[in-house]
Amino acid sequence: MSERSQTLPPDHPPVKSGRVGVLLVNLGTPDAPDARSVKRYLAEFLSDPRVVEIPPLVWQPILRGIVLTTRPKKSAHAYRQVWTEKGSPLAAITAEQAERLQMRLGDGVQVGWAMRYGQPAIGDELARLKQAGCDRILLAPLYPQYCGATTATVVDKAADSLRTMRWQPAMRTLPAYHDDPLYIDALATDLGAQLDALGFAPDLLLLSFHGMPARTLELGDPYHCHCQKTARLLEAAMNRPGMRFATTFQSRFGKAKWLEPATDLVLEEEARKGTKRIAIAAPGFSADCLETLEELAIRGREQFLAAGGERFAPLACLNAGDAGMAMLEALMRRELSGWINRS
């Protein structure tokens, strides 16, 4: 059972304990689509040594003197194109995932959500779950493919928060699920339904993953391998012999060599080679965000059509749809085994 009843002496102060918590964590977002908010967000994000592996004495002057004086205005414009009545798409979707997961897991588990960069903060949400009586918490970074710059930095931040706690909860961490049949089946089902609903048959399905500097692969980060395996398994599961598949990497930043091939360059190359109909999906993102809604759906479409393409279809992430939520519930129940009943 997830809760244990307490028998306390009459004069004992009330204590909340015995509950189980789940904390969903995604990358992060600015509080508003304006330059000031974006600058604050980027300062936190790009100061993380897991994200930018350049010595601070070298990187910080560049960050403060160049990046944070030029990039926020441009990024704010991009955010304004995808901002919703509920705010940031990433935050709104992650909140909905937590709400729907709460309904699926029931009252025996308390589900929260946080952003690695921005609000709500991981430390605040861990403290909130602990104060609610959760002395066992599953930390769930929503990154299917493990990367030091994503999964590891979530764990780092949670550990920073634990250092401040007198009474720490027991913690588990959701492992990477890049090749988990639950994940592959959810993607195949969801993307297959979206493809079937299109008004055209794509010649190519582009699977675009977030990029990372190439040196991360050389240093032993498994991210590139995880992405490639996801793509291979997904192509096999979808079983669409009349459609080509290709794996690319997006969101290059700076002058360093990044993982290749680059999504934007492949879109242009395919159009110039005569590919007329493309669909694009981002299976490494658990929720739609700036990188999928603006970089792929808006700029990607413009690049492909300008180079001679004719039909372009951006496919949605799993988000809080039925296939994705069924997968999340099954993953959480498995990782909570022994803390709650699995059924």
Contacts in CASP RR format, 6 or more apart in sequence:
PFRMAT RR
TARGET T0000
AUTHOR 0000-0000-0000
METHOD contacts of the structure
MODEL  1
MSERSQTLPPDHPPVKSGRVGVLLVNLGTPDAPDARSVKRYLAEFLSDPR
VVEIPPLVWQPILRGIVLTTRPKKSAHAYRQVWTEKGSPLAAITAEQAER
LQMRLGDGVQVGWAMRYGQPAIGDELARLKQAGCDRILLAPLYPQYCGAT
TATVVDKAADSLRTMRWQPAMRTLPAYHDDPLYIDALATDLGAQLDALGF
APDLLLLSFHGMPARTLELGDPYHCHCQKTARLLEAAMNRPGMRFATTFQ
SRFGKAKWLEPATDLVLEEEARKGTKRIAIAAPGFSADCLETLEELAIRG
REQFLAAGGERFAPLACLNAGDAGMAMLEALMRRELSGWINRS
1 340 0 8 1.000
1 341 0 8 1.000
2 18 0 8 1.000
2 19 0 8 1.000
2 20 0 8 1.000
2 108 0 8 1.000
2 109 0 8 1.000
2 339 0 8 1.000
2 340 0 8 1.000
2 341 0 8 1.000
3 18 0 8 1.000
3 19 0 8 1.000
3 20 0 8 1.000
3 108 0 8 1.000
4 18 0 8 1.000
6 15 0 8 1.000
6 17 0 8 1.000
6 18 0 8 1.000
8 14 0 8 1.000
8 15 0 8 1.000
16 131 0 8 1.000
16 132 0 8 1.000
16 133 0 8 1.000
17 133 0 8 1.000
17 135 0 8 1.000
18 133 0 8 1.000
18 134 0 8 1.000
18 135 0 8 1.000
18 136 0 8 1.000
19 108 0 8 1.000
19 109 0 8 1.000
19 110 0 8 1.000
19 132 0 8 1.000
19 133 0 8 1.000
19 134 0 8 1.000
19 135 0 8 1.000
19 136 0 8 1.000
20 108 0 8 1.000
20 109 0 8 1.000
20 110 0 8 1.000
20 134 0 8 1.000
20 136 0 8 1.000
20 137 0 8 1.000
20 138 0 8 1.000
20 336 0 8 1.000
20 339 0 8 1.000
20 340 0 8 1.000
21 109 0 8 1.000
21 110 0 8 1.000
21 111 0 8 1.000
21 112 0 8 1.000
21 129 0 8 1.000
21 134 0 8 1.000
21 136 0 8 1.000
21 137 0 8 1.000
21 138 0 8 1.000
22 101 0 8 1.000
22 105 0 8 1.000
22 109 0 8 1.000
22 110 0 8 1.000
22 111 0 8 1.000
22 112 0 8 1.000
22 137 0 8 1.000
22 138 0 8 1.000
22 140 0 8 1.000
22 332 0 8 1.000
22 336 0 8 1.000
23 111 0 8 1.000
23 112 0 8 1.000
23 113 0 8 1.000
23 114 0 8 1.000
23 122 0 8 1.000
23 125 0 8 1.000
23 126 0 8 1.000
23 129 0 8 1.000
23 137 0 8 1.000
23 138 0 8 1.000
23 139 0 8 1.000
23 140 0 8 1.000
24 94 0 8 1.000
24 97 0 8 1.000
24 98 0 8 1.000
24 101 0 8 1.000
24 111 0 8 1.000
24 112 0 8 1.000
24 113 0 8 1.000
24 114 0 8 1.000
24 140 0 8 1.000
24 142 0 8 1.000
25 113 0 8 1.000
25 114 0 8 1.000
25 115 0 8 1.000
25 116 0 8 1.000
25 122 0 8 1.000
25 139 0 8 1.000
25 140 0 8 1.000
25 141 0 8 1.000
25 142 0 8 1.000
25 154 0 8 1.000
26 90 0 8 1.000
26 94 0 8 1.000
26 113 0 8 1.000
26 114 0 8 1.000
26 115 0 8 1.000
26 116 0 8 1.000
26 142 0 8 1.000
26 286 0 8 1.000
26 287 0 8 1.000
27 90 0 8 1.000
27 115 0 8 1.000
27 116 0 8 1.000
27 117 0 8 1.000
27 150 0 8 1.000
27 289 0 8 1.000
28 41 0 8 1.000
28 45 0 8 1.000
28 90 0 8 1.000
28 91 0 8 1.000
28 115 0 8 1.000
28 116 0 8 1.000
28 117 0 8 1.000
28 118 0 8 1.000
29 41 0 8 1.000
29 88 0 8 1.000
29 90 0 8 1.000
29 91 0 8 1.000
29 115 0 8 1.000
29 117 0 8 1.000
29 118 0 8 1.000
29 289 0 8 1.000
29 290 0 8 1.000
30 37 0 8 1.000
30 38 0 8 1.000
30 40 0 8 1.000
30 41 0 8 1.000
30 76 0 8 1.000
30 79 0 8 1.000
30 88 0 8 1.000
30 118 0 8 1.000
31 37 0 8 1.000
31 40 0 8 1.000
31 41 0 8 1.000
31 118 0 8 1.000
31 119 0 8 1.000
33 76 0 8 1.000
33 79 0 8 1.000
33 80 0 8 1.000
33 83 0 8 1.000
34 76 0 8 1.000
35 72 0 8 1.000
35 73 0 8 1.000
35 76 0 8 1.000
36 72 0 8 1.000
37 76 0 8 1.000
38 71 0 8 1.000
38 72 0 8 1.000
38 73 0 8 1.000
38 75 0 8 1.000
38 76 0 8 1.000
38 79 0 8 1.000
39 68 0 8 1.000
39 72 0 8 1.000
41 117 0 8 1.000
41 118 0 8 1.000
42 67 0 8 1.000
42 68 0 8 1.000
42 71 0 8 1.000
42 72 0 8 1.000
42 75 0 8 1.000
43 63 0 8 1.000
43 68 0 8 1.000
44 117 0 8 1.000
44 118 0 8 1.000
45 51 0 8 1.000
45 117 0 8 1.000
46 52 0 8 1.000
46 63 0 8 1.000
46 67 0 8 1.000
47 56 0 8 1.000
47 60 0 8 1.000
47 63 0 8 1.000
48 117 0 8 1.000
48 149 0 8 1.000
48 153 0 8 1.000
49 56 0 8 1.000
50 148 0 8 1.000
50 149 0 8 1.000
50 152 0 8 1.000
50 153 0 8 1.000
50 156 0 8 1.000
51 149 0 8 1.000
51 153 0 8 1.000
52 59 0 8 1.000
52 63 0 8 1.000
53 213 0 8 1.000
53 215 0 8 1.000
53 216 0 8 1.000
75 290 0 8 1.000
78 290 0 8 1.000
78 294 0 8 1.000
78 295 0 8 1.000
79 88 0 8 1.000
79 290 0 8 1.000
79 294 0 8 1.000
81 293 0 8 1.000
81 294 0 8 1.000
81 298 0 8 1.000
82 89 0 8 1.000
82 289 0 8 1.000
82 290 0 8 1.000
82 293 0 8 1.000
82 294 0 8 1.000
83 89 0 8 1.000
84 92 0 8 1.000
86 92 0 8 1.000
88 289 0 8 1.000
89 287 0 8 1.000
89 288 0 8 1.000
89 289 0 8 1.000
89 290 0 8 1.000
89 293 0 8 1.000
90 115 0 8 1.000
90 287 0 8 1.000
90 288 0 8 1.000
90 289 0 8 1.000
90 290 0 8 1.000
91 115 0 8 1.000
93 287 0 8 1.000
93 288 0 8 1.000
93 289 0 8 1.000
93 317 0 8 1.000
93 319 0 8 1.000
93 320 0 8 1.000
94 113 0 8 1.000
94 115 0 8 1.000
94 142 0 8 1.000
94 287 0 8 1.000
95 113 0 8 1.000
96 319 0 8 1.000
96 320 0 8 1.000
97 113 0 8 1.000
97 142 0 8 1.000
97 286 0 8 1.000
97 287 0 8 1.000
97 319 0 8 1.000
97 320 0 8 1.000
97 325 0 8 1.000
97 328 0 8 1.000
98 111 0 8 1.000
98 112 0 8 1.000
98 113 0 8 1.000
99 111 0 8 1.000
100 320 0 8 1.000
100 325 0 8 1.000
101 111 0 8 1.000
101 325 0 8 1.000
101 328 0 8 1.000
101 329 0 8 1.000
101 332 0 8 1.000
102 109 0 8 1.000
102 110 0 8 1.000
102 111 0 8 1.000
102 112 0 8 1.000
104 325 0 8 1.000
104 329 0 8 1.000
105 111 0 8 1.000
105 329 0 8 1.000
105 332 0 8 1.000
105 333 0 8 1.000
105 340 0 8 1.000
108 340 0 8 1.000
109 332 0 8 1.000
109 336 0 8 1.000
109 340 0 8 1.000
110 129 0 8 1.000
110 132 0 8 1.000
110 134 0 8 1.000
112 125 0 8 1.000
112 128 0 8 1.000
112 129 0 8 1.000
113 120 0 8 1.000
113 125 0 8 1.000
114 120 0 8 1.000
114 121 0 8 1.000
114 122 0 8 1.000
114 123 0 8 1.000
114 124 0 8 1.000
114 125 0 8 1.000
114 126 0 8 1.000
115 121 0 8 1.000
115 122 0 8 1.000
116 122 0 8 1.000
116 150 0 8 1.000
116 153 0 8 1.000
116 154 0 8 1.000
116 157 0 8 1.000
122 154 0 8 1.000
122 157 0 8 1.000
122 158 0 8 1.000
122 161 0 8 1.000
123 157 0 8 1.000
123 158 0 8 1.000
123 160 0 8 1.000
123 161 0 8 1.000
126 137 0 8 1.000
126 158 0 8 1.000
126 161 0 8 1.000
126 162 0 8 1.000
126 169 0 8 1.000
127 161 0 8 1.000
127 165 0 8 1.000
129 137 0 8 1.000
129 169 0 8 1.000
130 137 0 8 1.000
130 165 0 8 1.000
130 167 0 8 1.000
130 169 0 8 1.000
134 169 0 8 1.000
135 167 0 8 1.000
135 169 0 8 1.000
135 170 0 8 1.000
136 169 0 8 1.000
136 170 0 8 1.000
136 171 0 8 1.000
136 172 0 8 1.000
136 339 0 8 1.000
137 169 0 8 1.000
137 170 0 8 1.000
137 171 0 8 1.000
137 172 0 8 1.000
138 171 0 8 1.000
138 172 0 8 1.000
138 173 0 8 1.000
138 174 0 8 1.000
138 332 0 8 1.000
138 335 0 8 1.000
138 336 0 8 1.000
138 339 0 8 1.000
139 154 0 8 1.000
139 155 0 8 1.000
139 158 0 8 1.000
139 171 0 8 1.000
139 172 0 8 1.000
139 173 0 8 1.000
139 174 0 8 1.000
140 173 0 8 1.000
140 174 0 8 1.000
140 331 0 8 1.000
140 332 0 8 1.000
140 335 0 8 1.000
141 150 0 8 1.000
141 151 0 8 1.000
141 154 0 8 1.000
141 155 0 8 1.000
141 173 0 8 1.000
141 174 0 8 1.000
142 286 0 8 1.000
142 287 0 8 1.000
143 150 0 8 1.000
143 151 0 8 1.000
143 154 0 8 1.000
143 176 0 8 1.000
143 284 0 8 1.000
143 286 0 8 1.000
144 176 0 8 1.000
144 177 0 8 1.000
144 178 0 8 1.000
144 183 0 8 1.000
144 226 0 8 1.000
144 230 0 8 1.000
144 283 0 8 1.000
144 284 0 8 1.000
144 286 0 8 1.000
145 176 0 8 1.000
145 178 0 8 1.000
145 209 0 8 1.000
145 222 0 8 1.000
145 223 0 8 1.000
145 226 0 8 1.000
145 227 0 8 1.000
145 230 0 8 1.000
145 284 0 8 1.000
146 152 0 8 1.000
146 175 0 8 1.000
146 176 0 8 1.000
146 178 0 8 1.000
146 222 0 8 1.000
146 223 0 8 1.000
146 226 0 8 1.000
147 212 0 8 1.000
147 216 0 8 1.000
147 221 0 8 1.000
147 222 0 8 1.000
147 223 0 8 1.000
147 226 0 8 1.000
148 216 0 8 1.000
148 221 0 8 1.000
148 223 0 8 1.000
149 212 0 8 1.000
149 216 0 8 1.000
151 176 0 8 1.000
155 173 0 8 1.000
158 171 0 8 1.000
162 168 0 8 1.000
162 171 0 8 1.000
172 335 0 8 1.000
172 336 0 8 1.000
174 331 0 8 1.000
174 332 0 8 1.000
174 335 0 8 1.000
175 335 0 8 1.000
176 222 0 8 1.000
176 226 0 8 1.000
177 183 0 8 1.000
177 331 0 8 1.000
178 226 0 8 1.000
178 227 0 8 1.000
178 229 0 8 1.000
178 230 0 8 1.000
179 226 0 8 1.000
179 229 0 8 1.000
179 230 0 8 1.000
179 233 0 8 1.000
180 331 0 8 1.000
182 327 0 8 1.000
182 330 0 8 1.000
182 331 0 8 1.000
183 230 0 8 1.000
183 327 0 8 1.000
183 331 0 8 1.000
184 230 0 8 1.000
184 233 0 8 1.000
184 234 0 8 1.000
184 237 0 8 1.000
185 237 0 8 1.000
185 327 0 8 1.000
186 318 0 8 1.000
186 323 0 8 1.000
186 324 0 8 1.000
186 326 0 8 1.000
186 327 0 8 1.000
187 234 0 8 1.000
187 237 0 8 1.000
187 283 0 8 1.000
187 318 0 8 1.000
187 323 0 8 1.000
188 234 0 8 1.000
188 237 0 8 1.000
188 238 0 8 1.000
189 323 0 8 1.000
190 316 0 8 1.000
190 318 0 8 1.000
190 321 0 8 1.000
190 323 0 8 1.000
190 324 0 8 1.000
191 205 0 8 1.000
191 234 0 8 1.000
191 238 0 8 1.000
191 281 0 8 1.000
191 283 0 8 1.000
191 315 0 8 1.000
192 238 0 8 1.000
194 279 0 8 1.000
194 313 0 8 1.000
194 315 0 8 1.000
194 316 0 8 1.000
195 202 0 8 1.000
195 205 0 8 1.000
195 240 0 8 1.000
195 279 0 8 1.000
195 315 0 8 1.000
198 279 0 8 1.000
198 313 0 8 1.000
200 277 0 8 1.000
200 311 0 8 1.000
200 313 0 8 1.000
201 243 0 8 1.000
201 277 0 8 1.000
202 243 0 8 1.000
202 277 0 8 1.000
202 278 0 8 1.000
202 279 0 8 1.000
202 311 0 8 1.000
202 313 0 8 1.000
203 243 0 8 1.000
203 244 0 8 1.000
203 275 0 8 1.000
203 276 0 8 1.000
203 277 0 8 1.000
203 278 0 8 1.000
204 243 0 8 1.000
204 244 0 8 1.000
204 245 0 8 1.000
204 246 0 8 1.000
204 270 0 8 1.000
204 275 0 8 1.000
204 277 0 8 1.000
204 278 0 8 1.000
204 279 0 8 1.000
205 238 0 8 1.000
205 240 0 8 1.000
205 243 0 8 1.000
205 244 0 8 1.000
205 245 0 8 1.000
205 246 0 8 1.000
205 278 0 8 1.000
205 279 0 8 1.000
205 280 0 8 1.000
205 281 0 8 1.000
206 246 0 8 1.000
206 248 0 8 1.000
206 263 0 8 1.000
206 266 0 8 1.000
206 267 0 8 1.000
206 270 0 8 1.000
206 278 0 8 1.000
206 279 0 8 1.000
206 280 0 8 1.000
206 281 0 8 1.000
207 230 0 8 1.000
207 231 0 8 1.000
207 234 0 8 1.000
207 245 0 8 1.000
207 246 0 8 1.000
207 247 0 8 1.000
207 248 0 8 1.000
207 281 0 8 1.000
207 282 0 8 1.000
207 283 0 8 1.000
208 248 0 8 1.000
208 249 0 8 1.000
208 250 0 8 1.000
208 263 0 8 1.000
208 280 0 8 1.000
208 281 0 8 1.000
208 282 0 8 1.000
208 296 0 8 1.000
209 227 0 8 1.000
209 230 0 8 1.000
209 247 0 8 1.000
209 248 0 8 1.000
209 249 0 8 1.000
209 250 0 8 1.000
209 282 0 8 1.000
209 283 0 8 1.000
209 284 0 8 1.000
210 249 0 8 1.000
210 250 0 8 1.000
210 251 0 8 1.000
210 282 0 8 1.000
210 284 0 8 1.000
210 285 0 8 1.000
210 291 0 8 1.000
211 249 0 8 1.000
211 250 0 8 1.000
211 251 0 8 1.000
211 252 0 8 1.000
211 258 0 8 1.000
211 259 0 8 1.000
212 221 0 8 1.000
212 223 0 8 1.000
212 224 0 8 1.000
212 249 0 8 1.000
212 258 0 8 1.000
212 259 0 8 1.000
213 256 0 8 1.000
213 257 0 8 1.000
213 258 0 8 1.000
213 259 0 8 1.000
214 256 0 8 1.000
214 257 0 8 1.000
214 258 0 8 1.000
214 259 0 8 1.000
214 260 0 8 1.000
215 256 0 8 1.000
215 257 0 8 1.000
216 223 0 8 1.000
216 224 0 8 1.000
217 223 0 8 1.000
217 224 0 8 1.000
217 225 0 8 1.000
217 259 0 8 1.000
224 259 0 8 1.000
227 247 0 8 1.000
227 249 0 8 1.000
227 284 0 8 1.000
228 247 0 8 1.000
230 283 0 8 1.000
230 284 0 8 1.000
231 245 0 8 1.000
231 247 0 8 1.000
231 283 0 8 1.000
234 245 0 8 1.000
234 283 0 8 1.000
235 245 0 8 1.000
246 261 0 8 1.000
246 266 0 8 1.000
248 261 0 8 1.000
248 262 0 8 1.000
248 263 0 8 1.000
248 266 0 8 1.000
249 258 0 8 1.000
249 259 0 8 1.000
249 260 0 8 1.000
249 261 0 8 1.000
249 262 0 8 1.000
249 263 0 8 1.000
250 262 0 8 1.000
250 263 0 8 1.000
250 264 0 8 1.000
250 282 0 8 1.000
250 291 0 8 1.000
250 295 0 8 1.000
250 296 0 8 1.000
251 291 0 8 1.000
251 295 0 8 1.000
252 258 0 8 1.000
252 262 0 8 1.000
263 280 0 8 1.000
263 296 0 8 1.000
263 300 0 8 1.000
264 299 0 8 1.000
264 300 0 8 1.000
264 303 0 8 1.000
267 278 0 8 1.000
267 280 0 8 1.000
267 300 0 8 1.000
267 303 0 8 1.000
267 304 0 8 1.000
267 307 0 8 1.000
268 303 0 8 1.000
268 304 0 8 1.000
268 307 0 8 1.000
270 278 0 8 1.000
270 304 0 8 1.000
271 304 0 8 1.000
271 305 0 8 1.000
271 307 0 8 1.000
271 308 0 8 1.000
271 309 0 8 1.000
272 307 0 8 1.000
272 308 0 8 1.000
274 308 0 8 1.000
274 309 0 8 1.000
275 309 0 8 1.000
276 308 0 8 1.000
276 309 0 8 1.000
276 310 0 8 1.000
276 311 0 8 1.000
277 309 0 8 1.000
277 310 0 8 1.000
277 311 0 8 1.000
277 312 0 8 1.000
278 304 0 8 1.000
278 309 0 8 1.000
278 311 0 8 1.000
278 312 0 8 1.000
278 313 0 8 1.000
279 312 0 8 1.000
279 313 0 8 1.000
279 314 0 8 1.000
279 315 0 8 1.000
280 296 0 8 1.000
280 300 0 8 1.000
280 312 0 8 1.000
280 313 0 8 1.000
280 314 0 8 1.000
280 315 0 8 1.000
281 314 0 8 1.000
281 315 0 8 1.000
282 291 0 8 1.000
282 292 0 8 1.000
282 296 0 8 1.000
282 317 0 8 1.000
283 317 0 8 1.000
284 317 0 8 1.000
285 291 0 8 1.000
285 292 0 8 1.000
285 317 0 8 1.000
286 317 0 8 1.000
286 318 0 8 1.000
286 319 0 8 1.000
287 317 0 8 1.000
287 318 0 8 1.000
287 319 0 8 1.000
287 320 0 8 1.000
288 316 0 8 1.000
288 317 0 8 1.000
288 319 0 8 1.000
292 314 0 8 1.000
292 317 0 8 1.000
293 314 0 8 1.000
296 314 0 8 1.000
297 314 0 8 1.000
300 312 0 8 1.000
301 312 0 8 1.000
301 314 0 8 1.000
304 312 0 8 1.000
305 312 0 8 1.000
318 324 0 8 1.000
318 327 0 8 1.000
333 340 0 8 1.000
333 342 0 8 1.000
334 342 0 8 1.000
336 342 0 8 1.000
END
